[in-house]
Amino acid sequence: MIIEPIAYIRTEFPEKFGIPRQSGLARQLQARIIFEPEYRNADAVRGLDGFSHIWLIWEFSANRSTGWQPTVRPPRLGGNEHMGVFATRSPFRPNPLGLSCVELVKVDLSDKEGPVLYVRGADLMDGTPIYDIKPYVKYADSRPHAVCGYVDTLKERTLKVVIPQELTSAVDDRSSLQALVEVLGLDPRPSYHDDPERIYGLSFAGYNVRFKVSEGVLTVVAIG
């Protein structure tokens, strides 16, 4: 089977570092899905605006040159314990396909590149190719009582985020600032990093954000 991208997503992440580890964790993150010219047909999205969420099938395009291993070290297990690749959502897979559920904000038919899909909560890098889009169907896709293996034993790691007032003024868009706080609160560091003196850099929405973490508090030290 040969598949080609039907669209590409535009997000605030020019690189992998800092992207939430799952979709929906940072609900303030906004993105646009731009269809390839041959799929820019309003008929192809007829009825989609009646759904609140959609599934995206996409490629871990930044990992094309890497191979795969039968076991990986999930970040949520501290990066020290091995699990089978098919028991994880690792990007290093035999076929590097991702699956994300995102909130559909609107379908814009008036855009010159339309139809354009506006979504929230995407965990994709800017320019990621999209191979298919399907509506989220609650009666079929929701499994409230599902058992989730080792994931059920873990708590999502979150941090208190402190941004000095003099730095918040560097971010012009308030919605971008809110999304940045949400992303930082999810702790973008590798799980095995815990050096309170280390300064990390995150590229987000055109800004270079530098921060450090100590005792559960993430402090932004520069925004440029």
C-alpha angles and dihedrals in degrees: 000000000000117000129185130194115269093191146356127228125230113210139159093256116091090175138029099254112100099017110137112257092234136023118262096028092104103040095177093064109111127201142165128225112214116195123221111255095259091056098046093111122131090212090064091064098037108141095011092109088069091069124081096204138029138193119237121203108198146154130258085229095173089063100055094115095050127086130219136252128205090238132039136182110244113219091224089062090057095263091274105091123072124227132176112272091237090056090059141052093235115155090225099086137139087255108025097221124147130201121204135174111212136175114255108222099178146332109234112204095170098065115107087237092043149189087057121176117216112204141174132213099029119161096201134117119242111276096021112158117242117211101183143359124208131176118252107243112199100204092052104029102041118086106171093176097046118138112232105191117221090355090071090062095055134080122216109257111236134174136206107247122216120188115176113236093243090060098047089065088064089070109075098191115066092202090055089051091052091049091048091053090050092050093047091048090061089063106242093199121110107267093243094056116097107148110136091200097052118106115215127200125215126184110213133160092343094310130112105222120193122193146158133209130219130166095345096313122111113204121193110220101179142010116191 
